[in-house]
Amino acid sequence: MKSNRLFPFLLVLVASAGILWSGCCDPNPKNSLPLVLDSTYTDTAIKDIDFRFLDLTDSGYYPIYSIDIMNTGIESDTFTLTYKRIRYNKWLIPVVVKQYVPAGEVRTFRTEGPVPEHGVPNTSDEVYVSFFAKTADSMAINVMNPEVTLSYGSTETGDESCGSPGQTIILDTKNWK
């Protein structure tokens, strides 16, 4: 007789567990896959004033890196290409390029370079503090040797979604010439 009284309790417990587990989901990344086309790499330099935010008036060169990336997956995605370089053992301000790449298409990822002073904090010349150089010939990626990462496949992480942080890969820039 006691087992009959426990049956409703067990039924409620099992139903509650089922509802709780149904609210969880497996966060799957997008089905996108970047293919970096090494042969498309180019670089150039822009001459601008160095460390404008420190009130110095010396001029120097900033790199403009360009490379094509193809989305070989079956879903469109936003890829994030990040260049990181530590300067003077204390500054690490990454240069970031984001692009939406439809499935099967190629996009050119080009860093923007510094912009003239416009009075707005955090201008792009501050972003380039880790990449400033005194000569234009020292701008090549093989000379600067930054760590270059590519992030892709992230999904929504709001209240009503599971979300996935996606993946980040470190790119080998040795063949970028």
C-alpha positions, -999 to +999 in steps of 0.1 A: +000+000+000+029+024+008+042+019-027+010+033-042+015+065-022+051+069-035+040+065-071+026+100-075+057+114-058+080+095-081+060+105-111+063+142-102+100+138-096+106+121-130+084+147-147+103+176-130+137+161-140+124+157-176+114+194-178+147+205-163+167+184-188+146+196-217+156+232-209+193+223-215+207+220-249+239+212-266+256+244-279+267+235-314+290+259-332+280+271-367+290+248-395+315+272-410+352+265-417+377+292-427+403+285-453+431+311-453+444+317-488+481+323-480+490+333-516+468+364-514+487+380-485+499+415-491+513+442-469+520+479-471+528+507-447+512+540-438+533+568-425+517+587-397+526+604-364+538+581-337+521+579-303+498+608-308+481+600-276+514+605-256+518+640-272+550+630-291+554+643-326+577+617-341+565+600-373+566+563-381+551+535-401+520+513-394+513+481-413+483+474-435+479+436-438+455+420-463+446+384-469+417+365-483+397+339-463+371+315-477+342+300-458+343+264-468+315+254-444+278+252-452+267+282-429+275+318-432+296+332-403+314+362-390+352+355-389+375+375-366+412+378-375+433+391-347+470+403-348+487+404-314+522+417-307+538+426-274+557+459-276+584+468-250+573+439-228+542+458-217+519+468-245+496+442-261+469+460-281+455+436-307+446+447-342+412+431-351+394+426-384+359+412-385+340+402-416+308+384-423+315+356-449+287+338-466+291+300-471+313+292-500+325+328-505+358+346-501+363+379-483+394+401-480+404+409-445+424+441-444+436+460-414+425+497-415+455+515-403+457+547-382+435+576-388+441+613-384+436+628-350+399+636-344+397+641-307+380+608-300+395+585-273+408+551-284+416+561-319+431+535-342+466+549-339+464+538-303+455+503-315+486+503-336+510+511-308+522+475-308+530+477-345+547+511-349+581+510-367+606+535-378+611+522-413+586+510-439+606+479-448+600+465-412+563+462-417+563+427-432+545+401-411+576+379-411+595+408-395+568+420-371+560+384-362+527+389-345+505+360-332+477+358-357+445+340-346+412+333-365+379+329-345+348+314-360+317+294-353+303+313-323+265+313-318+241+334-297+246+333-259+214+351-247+189+341-221+169+319-245+198+302-263+226+278-254+253+296-273+288+283-284+320+303-281+331+288-314+367+280-321+399+299-323+429+287-343+465+301-344+476+308-380+510+300-393+523+331-411+556+317-423+544+313-458+527+348-460+550+367-484 
